[in-house]
Amino acid sequence: MAVMTFELEHGLKVGDNIHLEVGLRELTSGDYIDAQIAAEKVIVQDGKAIAYTSDVMYGLQLLVRQVEYIGKVQGPIDVKELRKLHQEDFTLLQVKASELDQLIAQELEARGRA
């Protein structure tokens, strides 16, 4: 399974320690299913229960599952941990996750041509 590593600028502070190194991994089928379930909410509208999936929460749930580790903090991490990140680190995490997804897609496309 592919793992991409990089350093955060500001890091994730846990206690007195600041963790900088991030490992992102390829998502599995189970990750997609679990993220979908976690992002789904049931609301009652006009007396009827309706299942609703938040696209934002789905994306966050995929991201936390994609984090293999941040320093000594093992993934998957919690959305609460994402909230602790500096905005620049959060943006970097999203960019790197997108880059990994694109690399995996390119590899699959190349295999299809072979």
C-alpha distances in whole Angstrom, upper triangle without the diagonal:
4,7,10,13,17,20,22,26,27,25,25,28,28,31,32,29,27,23,22,18,16,12,10,7,6,9,9,13,14,14,16,18,19,19,22,23,23,25,28,31,34,37,41,43,46,46,43,39,37,33,32,28,28,26,26,25,22,21,21,19,16,16,17,14,12,13,11,15,18,19,20,20,17,15,15,18,22,23,26,24,23,27,28,26,28,28,27,24,23,24,21,19,19,19,16,14,16,15,12,12,15,13,10,13,15,12,13,17,17,16,18,21,20
4,7,10,14,17,19,23,25,23,23,26,26,30,31,27,25,21,20,16,13,10,8,6,6,9,11,15,16,15,16,19,20,20,22,24,24,25,28,31,35,38,41,43,47,46,43,40,37,34,32,28,28,25,25,24,22,20,20,19,16,15,16,14,11,12,11,14,16,18,19,19,16,15,16,18,21,23,25,23,22,26,26,24,26,26,24,21,21,21,18,16,17,16,13,12,13,12,8,10,12,10,8,12,13,11,12,16,16,15,18,20,20
4,7,10,14,16,19,21,19,19,22,23,26,27,24,21,18,16,12,10,6,5,4,7,10,13,16,17,15,17,20,20,19,22,25,24,25,28,31,35,37,41,43,47,46,44,40,38,34,32,28,27,25,24,23,21,19,19,18,15,14,14,13,9,9,8,10,13,14,16,16,14,13,14,16,19,20,23,20,19,23,23,21,23,23,21,18,18,19,16,13,15,15,11,10,13,12,8,11,13,11,11,14,15,14,16,19,19,19,22,24,23
4,7,11,13,16,19,17,18,21,22,26,26,22,20,16,14,10,8,6,5,6,9,12,15,19,20,17,19,22,22,21,24,26,25,25,29,32,35,38,42,43,47,47,44,41,38,35,32,29,27,25,23,23,21,19,18,18,16,13,14,14,10,10,9,11,12,13,16,16,15,14,15,16,19,20,22,19,18,22,21,19,20,20,18,15,16,16,13,11,13,12,8,9,11,9,7,10,12,10,11,14,15,14,17,19,19,20,23,24,25
4,7,10,13,16,14,15,18,20,23,23,19,17,13,10,7,5,4,6,9,12,15,18,22,22,19,21,25,24,22,26,28,26,27,30,33,37,39,43,45,48,49,46,43,40,36,34,30,29,26,24,24,23,20,19,20,17,15,15,15,12,10,10,9,10,11,13,14,14,13,15,16,19,20,22,18,17,20,20,17,18,19,17,14,15,15,12,10,13,13,9,10,13,12,10,14,15,14,15,18,19,18,21,23,23,24,27,28,28
4,7,10,12,11,13,17,19,22,21,18,15,12,8,6,5,7,9,12,15,17,21,24,25,22,23,27,26,24,27,29,27,27,31,34,37,39,43,45,49,49,47,43,41,37,35,31,29,26,24,24,24,20,19,20,18,15,16,17,14,11,12,11,10,11,14,15,15,15,17,17,19,20,21,18,16,19,18,15,16,16,14,11,13,13,9,9,12,11,8,11,13,12,11,15,16,15,17,20,20,20,23,25,25,26,29,30,31
4,6,9,8,11,14,16,19,18,15,12,9,5,5,6,9,11,15,18,20,24,27,27,24,25,29,27,25,28,30,28,28,32,34,38,40,44,45,49,49,47,44,42,38,35,32,29,27,25,25,25,22,20,21,20,16,17,18,16,13,13,11,9,9,13,14,15,16,17,17,19,19,20,16,15,18,16,13,13,14,12,9,12,13,9,9,13,13,10,13,16,15,15,18,19,19,21,23,24,24,27,28,29,30,33,34,34
4,6,5,8,11,14,17,17,14,10,8,5,6,7,11,12,16,19,21,24,27,27,24,25,28,26,24,27,29,27,26,30,32,36,38,41,43,47,47,45,42,40,36,34,30,27,25,23,23,23,20,18,20,19,15,15,18,16,13,14,12,9,10,14,14,15,16,17,15,17,17,17,14,12,14,13,9,9,11,8,6,9,10,7,8,12,12,11,13,16,15,16,19,20,20,22,24,25,26,28,30,31,32,34,36,37
4,6,10,12,15,18,17,14,11,10,7,10,11,14,16,20,23,24,28,31,31,27,28,31,30,27,30,32,29,29,33,34,38,39,43,44,48,49,47,44,42,39,36,32,29,27,24,25,26,22,20,23,22,18,19,21,19,16,18,16,12,13,16,17,19,19,20,18,20,19,19,16,14,15,13,10,9,10,7,6,10,11,9,11,14,14,13,16,18,18,19,22,23,23,25,27,28,29,31,33,33,35,37,38,39
4,7,9,12,15,14,12,8,9,7,11,12,16,17,21,24,25,29,32,31,27,29,32,29,27,30,32,28,28,32,33,37,38,42,43,47,47,46,43,41,38,35,32,29,27,24,24,25,23,20,22,22,19,18,21,20,17,18,16,12,12,15,15,18,19,20,17,18,18,17,14,13,13,11,8,7,9,8,7,10,12,11,12,15,16,16,18,20,20,21,24,25,26,27,30,31,31,34,35,36,38,40,41,42
4,6,10,12,12,9,6,5,5,8,9,13,15,19,22,23,26,29,28,25,27,29,27,25,28,29,26,26,30,32,35,37,40,42,46,46,45,41,39,36,34,30,28,26,23,23,24,21,18,20,20,17,16,18,17,14,15,12,8,9,12,12,14,15,17,14,15,15,15,11,11,12,9,7,8,11,10,7,10,12,11,11,14,16,15,16,19,20,20,23,25,25,26,28,30,30,32,34,35,36,38,40,41
4,6,10,10,8,5,5,7,9,10,13,15,18,21,22,25,28,26,23,25,27,24,23,26,27,24,24,28,29,33,34,38,40,44,44,42,39,37,34,32,29,26,25,22,21,22,20,17,18,19,15,14,17,16,13,14,11,7,8,10,9,12,13,14,11,12,13,11,8,9,10,7,6,8,11,12,9,10,14,13,12,15,17,16,17,20,21,21,23,25,26,26,29,31,31,33,35,36,37,39,41,42
4,6,7,6,4,6,9,12,13,16,18,21,25,25,28,31,29,26,28,30,27,25,29,29,26,26,30,31,34,36,39,41,45,45,44,40,39,36,34,31,28,28,24,23,25,23,20,21,22,19,17,19,19,16,17,13,10,10,11,10,14,15,16,13,14,15,12,9,11,11,8,8,10,14,15,12,13,17,16,15,19,21,20,21,24,25,25,27,29,29,30,33,34,35,36,39,40,40,43,45,45
4,6,5,6,8,11,13,14,17,19,22,25,25,28,30,28,25,28,29,26,25,28,28,25,26,29,30,34,35,39,41,45,44,43,40,38,36,34,31,29,29,25,24,25,24,20,21,22,19,17,19,20,16,16,13,10,10,10,9,12,14,15,12,13,14,12,9,12,13,9,11,13,17,18,15,16,20,19,18,21,23,22,22,26,27,26,28,31,31,31,34,36,36,37,40,41,41,43,46,46
4,6,8,10,14,17,18,20,23,25,29,29,31,34,31,29,31,32,29,28,31,31,28,29,32,33,36,37,41,43,47,46,45,42,41,38,36,34,32,32,29,27,29,27,24,24,26,23,20,23,23,20,20,16,14,13,12,12,15,17,19,16,16,18,15,13,15,15,12,14,16,20,21,18,19,23,23,21,24,27,26,26,29,30,30,32,34,35,35,38,39,39,41,43,44,45,47,49,50
4,7,10,13,16,18,21,24,27,30,31,33,36,34,31,34,35,32,31,34,34,31,32,35,36,39,41,44,46,50,50,49,45,44,41,39,37,35,34,31,29,31,30,26,27,28,25,23,25,25,21,21,18,15,13,13,13,17,19,21,18,19,20,18,15,18,17,14,15,16,20,21,18,20,24,23,22,25,27,26,27,30,31,30,33,35,35,36,39,40,40,42,44,45,46,48,50,50
4,6,10,12,15,17,20,23,27,28,30,33,32,29,31,33,30,29,33,33,30,31,34,35,39,40,44,46,50,50,48,45,43,40,38,36,33,33,30,28,29,28,24,25,26,23,20,22,22,18,18,14,11,9,9,11,14,17,19,16,18,19,17,14,16,17,13,14,15,19,19,16,18,21,20,19,23,24,23,24,27,28,27,30,32,32,32,35,37,37,38,41,42,42,45,47,47
4,6,10,12,15,18,21,25,26,29,32,30,27,30,32,29,27,31,32,28,29,33,34,38,39,43,45,49,49,47,44,42,39,37,34,31,30,27,26,27,25,22,23,24,20,18,21,20,16,17,13,10,8,10,10,14,16,18,15,17,18,16,13,14,15,11,11,12,16,15,13,15,18,17,16,20,21,20,21,24,25,24,27,29,29,30,33,34,34,36,38,39,40,42,44,44
4,6,8,12,14,18,21,22,25,28,27,24,27,29,26,25,29,29,26,27,31,33,36,38,42,44,48,48,46,43,41,37,35,32,30,29,26,25,25,23,20,21,21,18,16,18,17,13,13,10,6,5,7,8,11,13,15,13,15,16,16,12,13,15,12,11,12,15,15,12,14,16,15,14,17,19,17,18,21,22,21,24,26,25,26,29,30,30,32,35,35,36,39,40,41
4,6,10,13,16,20,22,25,28,27,24,26,29,27,25,29,30,27,28,31,33,37,39,43,45,48,49,47,43,41,38,35,32,30,28,25,25,25,22,20,21,21,17,16,18,16,13,13,10,7,6,9,10,13,14,16,14,17,17,17,13,13,15,13,11,12,14,13,10,12,14,12,11,15,16,14,16,19,19,18,21,23,23,24,27,28,28,30,32,33,34,36,38,38
4,7,10,13,17,19,22,26,25,22,24,27,25,24,28,29,27,27,31,33,37,39,43,45,49,49,47,43,41,37,35,32,29,28,25,24,24,22,20,20,19,16,15,16,14,11,11,8,6,5,9,10,11,13,15,14,17,18,18,15,14,17,15,13,14,16,15,11,13,15,12,11,15,15,13,14,17,17,16,19,21,20,21,24,25,25,27,29,30,30,33,35,35
4,6,10,13,15,18,22,22,18,21,24,22,20,24,25,23,24,28,30,34,36,40,42,46,46,43,40,38,34,32,28,26,24,22,21,21,18,16,17,16,12,12,13,10,7,8,6,4,6,9,9,10,10,12,11,14,16,17,13,12,16,15,12,14,16,14,10,12,13,11,8,12,13,10,11,14,14,13,16,18,17,18,21,22,22,24,26,27,28,30,32,32
4,7,10,13,15,19,19,16,19,21,20,19,22,24,22,23,27,30,33,36,40,42,45,45,43,39,37,33,31,28,26,24,22,21,20,18,16,16,14,12,11,11,9,6,5,5,7,8,11,10,9,9,11,12,15,16,18,15,14,18,17,15,17,18,17,13,14,15,13,10,13,13,10,10,13,13,11,14,16,15,15,19,20,19,21,24,24,25,27,29,29
4,7,9,12,16,16,13,15,18,17,16,19,21,20,21,24,27,31,33,37,39,43,43,40,37,34,30,28,24,23,21,19,19,17,15,14,14,11,9,9,9,5,5,5,7,9,12,14,13,11,9,10,11,14,15,18,15,14,18,18,16,18,18,17,14,13,14,12,9,10,11,8,7,10,10,8,10,13,12,12,15,17,17,18,21,22,22,24,27,27
4,6,9,13,13,11,13,16,16,15,18,20,19,20,24,27,30,33,37,39,42,42,39,36,33,29,28,24,23,21,20,19,17,15,15,14,11,10,10,8,5,6,6,9,12,14,16,15,12,10,10,13,16,17,20,17,16,20,21,19,21,21,20,17,16,17,15,12,13,14,11,8,11,11,8,9,13,12,10,14,16,15,16,19,20,20,22,24,25
4,7,10,11,10,11,14,15,14,17,19,19,20,22,26,29,32,36,37,41,41,38,35,32,28,26,23,22,20,20,19,16,15,15,14,10,11,12,9,6,9,9,13,15,18,19,18,15,13,12,15,18,18,22,20,19,22,23,22,24,23,22,20,18,19,17,14,14,14,12,9,11,11,7,7,11,10,8,11,13,12,12,16,17,17,19,21,22
4,7,8,6,7,10,11,11,13,15,15,16,19,22,26,29,32,34,37,37,34,31,28,24,23,19,19,17,17,16,13,12,13,11,8,9,10,7,6,9,10,14,17,20,20,18,16,12,11,14,16,17,20,19,18,21,23,22,24,23,23,20,19,19,18,15,14,15,13,10,12,13,10,9,12,13,10,12,15,14,14,17,19,18,20,23,23
4,5,5,7,9,10,11,13,14,15,17,19,22,25,29,32,34,37,37,34,30,28,24,23,20,20,19,19,18,15,14,15,13,10,12,13,9,9,12,12,16,19,22,22,20,17,14,13,16,18,19,22,21,21,24,26,25,27,27,27,24,22,23,22,18,18,19,17,14,15,16,13,12,15,15,12,13,17,16,14,18,20,18,19,23,23
4,5,5,6,9,10,11,13,14,16,17,21,23,27,30,32,35,34,31,28,25,21,21,18,19,18,19,18,14,15,16,13,11,14,15,11,12,15,16,19,22,25,26,23,20,17,15,18,19,20,24,23,22,26,28,27,30,29,29,27,24,25,24,21,20,21,20,16,17,19,16,14,17,17,14,15,18,17,15,18,21,19,20,23,24
4,5,5,6,8,10,11,12,14,15,19,21,25,28,30,34,33,30,26,24,20,20,17,18,18,19,17,14,15,15,12,11,14,13,10,12,15,15,18,21,24,24,21,18,15,13,16,17,18,22,21,21,24,26,26,29,29,29,26,24,25,25,21,20,22,21,17,19,21,18,16,19,20,17,18,21,21,19,22,24,23,23,27,28
4,5,5,6,8,10,10,12,14,18,21,24,27,30,33,32,29,26,24,20,19,16,16,15,16,14,11,11,12,9,7,10,10,6,8,11,12,16,18,21,22,19,16,12,10,13,14,15,18,18,17,21,23,22,25,25,25,23,20,21,21,18,17,19,18,14,16,18,15,14,17,18,16,17,20,20,19,21,24,23,24,27,28
4,6,5,6,9,10,11,12,16,19,22,26,27,31,30,27,24,21,17,16,13,14,13,14,12,9,10,11,9,7,10,11,9,10,14,15,18,21,24,25,22,19,15,13,15,16,16,20,20,19,21,24,23,26,25,26,24,21,21,22,18,17,19,18,14,15,18,16,13,16,18,15,16,19,19,18,20,23,22,22,26,27
4,5,5,6,9,10,11,14,17,20,23,25,29,28,25,21,19,15,15,12,14,14,15,13,10,12,13,10,10,13,14,11,13,16,18,21,23,27,27,24,21,17,15,17,17,17,21,21,21,23,26,26,29,28,29,26,23,24,25,21,20,22,22,18,19,21,19,17,20,22,19,19,23,23,21,23,26,25,25,28,30
4,5,5,6,9,10,13,16,20,23,25,29,28,25,21,19,15,15,12,14,14,15,12,9,12,12,8,9,12,11,9,12,15,16,18,21,24,24,21,18,14,12,14,13,14,17,18,18,20,23,23,26,26,27,25,22,23,24,20,19,22,21,18,19,22,20,18,21,23,20,21,25,25,23,26,28,27,28,31,32
4,5,5,6,9,12,15,18,22,24,28,27,24,21,18,15,13,10,11,10,11,8,6,8,8,5,6,9,9,8,11,13,15,18,20,23,23,20,18,14,11,13,12,12,15,16,15,18,20,21,23,23,24,22,19,20,21,17,16,19,19,15,16,20,18,16,19,21,19,20,23,24,22,25,28,27,27,31,32
4,5,5,6,10,13,16,19,21,25,24,21,18,15,11,10,7,9,9,11,9,6,9,11,8,9,12,13,12,14,17,19,22,23,27,27,24,22,18,15,16,15,15,18,20,18,20,23,24,26,25,26,25,21,22,23,20,18,21,21,18,18,22,20,18,21,23,21,21,24,25,23,25,28,28,28,31,33
4,5,5,8,11,14,18,20,24,23,20,16,14,10,10,8,11,12,13,10,9,12,12,9,11,14,14,13,16,18,20,22,24,28,28,24,22,18,16,17,15,15,18,20,19,21,24,25,28,27,29,27,23,25,26,23,21,24,24,21,22,25,23,21,24,26,24,24,28,28,26,29,32,31,31,34,36
4,6,8,11,14,18,21,24,23,21,17,15,12,11,9,10,11,12,8,7,11,10,7,10,12,11,11,15,16,19,20,22,25,25,21,20,16,13,14,12,11,14,16,16,17,20,21,24,24,26,24,20,22,24,20,19,22,23,19,21,24,23,21,24,26,24,25,28,29,27,30,33,32,32,36,37
4,7,10,13,16,18,22,22,20,16,14,10,8,5,6,8,8,5,5,9,9,7,10,12,12,13,15,17,20,22,23,27,27,23,22,18,15,15,13,12,15,17,16,17,20,21,23,22,25,23,19,21,23,20,18,21,22,19,19,23,22,20,23,26,24,24,28,29,27,29,32,32,32,35,37
4,7,10,13,15,19,19,16,12,10,7,6,4,7,9,11,8,8,12,12,11,13,16,16,16,19,21,23,25,27,30,30,27,25,21,19,19,17,15,18,20,19,20,24,25,27,26,28,27,23,24,26,23,21,25,26,22,23,26,25,23,26,28,27,26,30,31,29,31,34,34,33,37,39
4,6,10,13,16,16,13,10,8,6,5,6,8,11,13,10,11,15,15,13,16,19,18,19,22,24,26,28,29,32,32,28,27,24,21,21,18,16,18,21,21,21,24,26,28,27,30,28,25,26,28,26,24,27,28,25,26,29,29,26,29,32,30,30,34,35,33,35,38,38,37,40,42
4,7,10,13,12,10,6,5,4,6,9,11,14,16,14,15,18,18,17,20,22,22,22,25,27,30,31,32,36,36,32,30,27,24,24,21,20,22,25,24,24,28,29,32,30,33,32,28,30,32,30,27,31,32,29,29,33,32,30,32,35,33,33,36,38,36,37,41,40,40,43,45
4,6,10,10,8,6,5,6,7,10,12,16,17,15,17,20,20,20,22,25,25,25,28,30,33,34,35,38,38,34,33,30,27,27,24,22,23,27,26,25,29,30,32,31,34,33,30,31,34,31,29,32,34,31,31,35,34,32,35,37,36,35,39,40,38,40,43,43,42,45,48
4,7,6,5,4,6,9,10,14,15,19,20,19,20,24,24,23,26,28,28,29,32,34,36,38,38,42,42,38,37,34,31,30,27,25,27,30,30,29,32,34,36,34,38,37,33,34,37,35,33,36,38,35,35,38,38,36,38,41,39,39,42,43,42,43,46,46,45,48,51
4,5,5,6,7,10,11,15,16,20,21,21,22,25,26,25,28,30,30,31,34,36,38,40,40,44,44,40,39,36,33,33,30,28,29,32,31,31,34,36,37,35,38,38,35,35,38,36,34,37,39,36,35,39,39,37,39,42,40,39,43,44,42,43,47,47,46,49,51
4,6,8,10,13,15,18,20,23,25,24,25,29,29,29,31,34,34,35,37,39,42,44,44,48,48,44,43,40,37,37,33,31,33,36,35,34,38,39,41,39,42,42,38,39,42,40,37,40,42,39,39,43,43,40,42,45,44,42,46,48,45,46,50,50,49,51,54
4,7,9,13,15,19,21,24,26,25,26,29,30,29,32,34,34,35,37,39,42,43,44,47,47,44,42,39,37,36,33,31,33,36,35,35,38,40,42,40,43,43,39,40,43,41,38,41,43,40,40,44,43,41,43,46,44,43,47,48,46,47,51,50,49,52,55
4,6,10,12,16,19,22,24,23,23,27,28,27,29,32,32,32,35,37,39,41,42,46,45,42,40,37,34,34,31,30,31,35,34,33,37,38,40,39,42,41,37,38,41,39,36,39,41,37,37,41,41,38,40,43,41,40,44,45,43,44,47,47,45,49,51
4,7,10,13,16,19,21,20,20,24,24,23,25,28,28,28,31,33,36,37,39,42,42,38,37,33,31,30,28,26,28,31,31,30,34,35,38,36,39,38,34,35,38,35,33,36,38,34,34,38,37,35,37,40,38,37,41,42,40,41,45,44,43,46,48
4,6,10,13,16,18,17,17,21,22,21,23,26,26,26,29,31,34,35,37,40,40,36,35,31,29,29,26,24,27,30,29,29,32,33,35,34,36,36,32,33,35,33,30,33,35,31,31,35,34,31,34,37,35,34,37,39,36,38,41,41,40,43,45
4,7,10,13,15,14,14,17,18,17,19,22,22,22,25,27,30,32,33,37,37,33,31,28,25,25,23,21,24,27,26,26,30,31,33,31,34,33,29,30,32,29,27,30,31,28,28,31,31,28,30,33,31,30,34,35,33,34,38,38,36,40,42
4,7,10,12,11,11,14,16,15,17,20,20,21,23,25,28,30,31,35,35,31,30,26,24,24,21,19,22,24,23,23,27,28,30,28,30,30,26,26,29,26,24,27,28,25,25,29,28,26,28,31,29,28,32,33,31,33,36,36,35,38,41
4,6,9,8,7,11,12,12,13,16,17,17,19,22,25,27,28,31,32,28,27,23,21,21,18,16,19,22,20,21,24,25,27,25,27,26,22,23,25,23,20,23,25,21,21,25,24,22,24,27,26,25,28,30,28,29,33,33,32,35,38
4,5,5,6,9,10,10,12,14,15,17,18,20,24,25,26,29,30,27,26,22,20,19,17,14,17,20,17,18,22,22,23,21,24,23,19,20,22,20,18,21,22,19,19,23,23,21,23,26,25,24,28,30,28,29,33,33,33,36,38
4,6,5,6,9,10,11,12,14,15,17,19,22,24,24,28,30,26,25,22,19,19,17,15,18,19,17,18,21,21,22,20,22,21,18,17,20,18,15,17,19,17,16,20,20,18,20,23,22,21,24,26,25,26,29,30,30,32,35
4,5,5,6,9,10,11,13,14,15,17,21,22,22,26,27,24,23,20,18,17,15,12,15,16,14,14,18,17,19,16,19,18,14,14,17,15,13,16,18,15,15,19,19,18,20,23,22,22,25,27,26,27,31,31,31,34,36
4,5,5,6,9,10,11,12,14,16,19,20,21,24,25,22,21,17,15,14,12,9,13,14,12,13,17,17,19,17,20,19,15,16,18,16,14,17,19,16,16,20,20,18,21,24,23,23,26,28,27,28,31,32,32,35,37
4,5,5,6,9,10,11,12,15,18,20,21,24,25,22,21,17,14,15,13,11,15,16,14,16,19,19,21,19,21,20,16,17,19,16,13,16,18,14,15,18,18,16,18,21,20,20,23,25,23,25,28,28,28,31,33
4,5,5,6,9,10,11,13,16,18,19,22,24,21,20,16,14,14,13,11,15,15,12,14,17,17,18,17,18,17,13,13,15,12,10,13,14,11,11,15,15,13,16,18,18,18,21,22,22,23,26,27,27,30,32
4,5,5,6,9,10,11,15,16,16,20,21,18,17,14,12,11,9,7,11,11,9,11,14,13,16,14,16,14,11,12,14,11,9,13,14,11,12,16,16,15,18,20,19,20,23,24,24,26,29,29,30,32,34
4,5,5,6,9,10,13,15,16,20,20,17,16,12,10,10,9,8,11,12,11,13,16,16,18,18,19,17,14,15,17,13,12,16,16,12,14,17,16,15,18,20,19,20,23,24,24,26,28,28,29,32,34
4,6,5,6,9,12,14,16,19,20,17,16,12,10,11,11,10,14,14,12,15,18,17,19,18,19,17,14,15,15,12,11,13,13,10,11,14,13,11,15,17,15,16,20,20,20,22,25,25,25,28,30
4,5,5,7,10,12,13,16,18,15,14,10,9,9,10,9,12,12,9,12,15,13,16,15,16,13,10,12,12,8,7,11,10,7,10,13,12,11,14,16,15,17,20,20,21,23,25,26,27,29,31
4,5,5,9,10,11,14,15,12,11,7,6,5,6,7,10,9,8,11,13,13,16,16,17,14,11,14,14,10,10,14,13,10,13,16,14,14,18,19,18,20,23,23,23,26,28,28,29,32,33
4,5,7,10,12,16,16,13,11,7,5,7,9,10,13,12,12,15,17,16,19,19,20,17,15,16,16,12,12,15,14,11,14,16,14,13,17,18,16,18,21,21,21,24,26,26,27,30,31
4,6,9,11,15,16,13,11,8,7,9,11,12,15,13,12,16,17,16,19,18,18,15,13,15,14,10,10,13,11,8,11,12,10,10,14,14,13,15,18,18,18,21,23,23,24,27,28
4,5,7,11,12,10,8,5,6,7,10,11,13,11,10,14,15,13,16,17,17,13,12,14,13,9,11,13,11,9,12,14,11,13,16,16,16,18,21,20,21,24,25,26,27,30,31
4,7,10,10,9,6,5,6,8,12,14,16,13,13,17,17,16,19,20,19,16,15,17,15,12,14,16,13,11,15,16,13,14,18,17,16,19,21,21,22,25,26,25,28,30,30
4,6,7,6,4,5,7,8,11,14,15,12,12,16,15,14,17,18,18,14,14,17,15,12,15,16,14,13,17,17,15,17,20,20,19,22,24,24,25,28,29,29,31,33,33
4,6,5,7,8,10,9,12,13,14,10,11,14,12,11,14,16,15,11,12,15,13,11,14,16,13,13,17,18,16,19,21,21,21,24,26,26,27,30,31,31,33,35,36
4,5,8,10,13,12,15,17,16,13,14,16,14,13,16,18,17,14,15,18,16,14,17,19,16,17,20,20,19,22,24,23,24,27,28,28,29,32,33,33,36,38,38
4,6,9,12,11,14,17,17,13,15,18,16,15,18,21,20,17,18,21,19,17,20,22,19,19,23,23,21,24,27,26,26,29,30,30,31,34,35,35,37,39,39
4,7,9,8,11,13,13,10,12,15,13,13,17,19,19,16,16,19,18,15,18,20,18,18,21,22,20,22,25,25,25,28,30,29,30,33,34,34,36,39,39
4,6,7,10,14,14,11,13,16,15,15,19,21,21,17,17,20,19,15,18,20,18,17,20,21,19,20,24,23,22,25,28,27,28,31,32,31,34,36,36
3,4,8,11,13,10,11,15,15,15,18,20,20,16,15,18,17,14,15,18,16,14,18,19,17,18,21,21,20,23,25,25,25,28,30,29,31,34,34
4,7,10,12,10,11,14,15,15,19,20,20,17,15,18,17,14,15,18,16,14,17,19,16,17,21,21,20,22,25,24,25,28,29,29,30,33,34
4,7,8,6,8,11,11,12,16,17,18,15,13,16,16,13,14,17,16,14,18,20,18,19,22,23,22,24,27,27,27,30,32,32,33,36,37
4,5,5,7,9,10,12,15,16,18,16,13,17,17,14,15,19,18,16,19,21,20,20,24,25,24,26,29,29,29,32,34,34,35,38,39
4,5,5,6,9,10,14,14,16,14,11,14,16,13,13,17,17,15,18,21,20,20,23,25,24,26,29,29,29,32,34,34,35,38,39
4,5,5,7,9,13,14,17,15,12,16,17,15,16,19,20,18,21,23,23,23,26,28,28,29,32,33,33,35,37,38,39,42,43
4,5,5,7,11,13,15,12,10,14,15,12,14,18,17,16,19,21,21,22,25,26,26,28,30,31,31,34,36,36,38,40,41
4,5,5,9,10,12,9,7,11,12,10,11,14,15,14,16,19,18,19,22,23,24,25,28,29,29,31,33,34,36,38,39
4,6,8,9,12,11,8,12,14,12,13,16,17,17,19,22,22,22,25,27,27,28,31,32,33,35,37,38,39,41,43
4,7,9,12,10,9,13,14,13,15,18,18,18,21,23,23,24,26,28,28,30,32,33,34,36,38,39,40,43,44
4,6,8,6,6,9,10,10,12,14,15,15,18,19,20,21,24,25,26,28,29,31,32,34,35,36,38,40,41
4,5,5,6,9,10,11,13,14,15,17,19,20,21,23,24,26,27,29,30,32,33,35,36,38,39,41,42
4,5,5,6,9,10,11,12,14,15,17,18,20,21,23,24,26,27,29,30,32,33,35,36,38,39,41
4,5,5,6,9,10,10,12,14,15,16,18,20,21,22,24,26,27,29,30,31,33,35,36,38,39
4,5,5,6,9,10,10,12,14,15,16,18,20,21,22,24,25,27,29,30,31,33,35,36,37
4,5,5,6,9,10,11,12,14,15,17,19,20,21,23,24,26,27,29,30,32,33,35,37
4,5,5,6,9,10,11,12,14,15,17,18,20,21,23,24,26,27,29,31,32,33,35
4,5,5,6,8,10,10,12,14,15,16,18,20,21,22,24,26,27,29,30,32,33
4,6,5,6,9,10,11,12,14,15,17,18,20,21,23,24,26,27,29,31,32
4,6,5,6,9,10,11,12,14,15,17,18,20,21,23,24,26,27,29,31
4,5,5,6,9,10,11,12,14,15,16,18,20,21,22,24,26,27,29
4,5,5,6,9,10,10,12,14,15,16,18,20,21,23,24,26,27
4,5,5,6,9,10,11,12,14,15,17,18,20,21,23,25,26
4,5,5,6,9,10,11,12,14,15,16,18,20,21,23,25
4,5,5,6,9,10,10,12,14,15,16,18,20,21,23
4,5,5,6,9,10,11,12,14,15,17,19,20,21
4,6,5,6,9,10,11,12,14,15,17,19,20
4,5,5,6,9,10,10,12,14,15,17,19
4,5,5,6,9,10,10,12,14,16,17
4,5,5,6,9,10,11,12,15,16
4,5,5,6,9,10,11,13,15
4,5,5,6,9,10,11,13
4,5,5,6,9,10,11
4,5,5,6,9,10
4,5,5,7,9
4,5,5,7
4,5,5
4,6
4
